[in-house]
Amino acid sequence: MASLLVGGIFGSFLNVVIWRVPNHISITNPRRSFCPKCEAQIAWYDNIPIISWLVLGTKCRHCKEPIAARYPLVESLGGLAFLAVTAGGLFGAYPAWALTELYAFACVSIVIAFIDLDHHLILNVVLLPTLIATVMLLAVKKVDLHGGIPFGPSMLLGAWLGIFAGAPLATLYLQCTGLA
């Protein structure tokens, strides 16, 4: 259940990336989400994945324009992707050391798919940091690839922390390329 919730939160951020990156809007400035139609800042309580969309009746609180169903769809996909990755680790589909990379891969896959659907582009600004982060994460894993590490709650927590630790590196890259 925790994976579903964390994935939904990541899905909310993925919506920001999907909208802002191809439109050349910084993902860090403005810091808060805003309505793409009236540009009003979205309050934290109107930005709870899936729930806020339903509570608001699928409309912006400020301009009353419809909020696309894509937003809760991406949040749901994020939650389901994290749940699937976690379940795969629990049931031995892959070694536990791969969780961090698989969570990140799921997020990047969602971003690439939706940007491609909208713009028919697969952006290097998304692919290059992913490649760099993947190589770095694999390089720092001190694991016997054949024996693996026993899966448990501490490994799951470590995987989530690994994703959060990669965020500053991605932000630095985006700032260097002028997208942040």
Salt bridges, closest charged atoms under 4 A:
ASP46 OD2 - ARG61 NE 2.59
ASP118 OD2 - ARG70 NH1 2.53
